[in-house]
Amino acid sequence: MSKFYGVLEGSRGKVTRCGTRNSGLKTIAASFAGAIRVDIYEEDCGTEKFCVTMTPWLGRGDNASLITGILGDVSSVRIHTKEDQK
């Protein structure tokens, strides 16, 4: 049974993907300048977390963690700064 659910919409319409407790769900949205990756997953303790990362695409763009946290808990959100990347 799916634990996570994703939707992608573009010029060819909408598609969906599902992820399980074991697989999580990983998405990438990209252009020729770089990409943004979003991962959602469940830790061993059952906590559902997310991570938003800037990542290179076709050799262009930076690699940096942007935001992490627990799904559904705004108080857990951590915004990463340039100083965190060093």
Beta strands, then each sheet from edge to edge (+ up, - down):
strand 1: 4-10
strand 2: 13-19
strand 3: 25-31
strand 4: 34-42
strand 5: 48-55
strand 6: 64-70
strand 7: 73-79
sheet 1: 1+ 2-
sheet 2: 3+ 4- 5+ 6- 7+
end
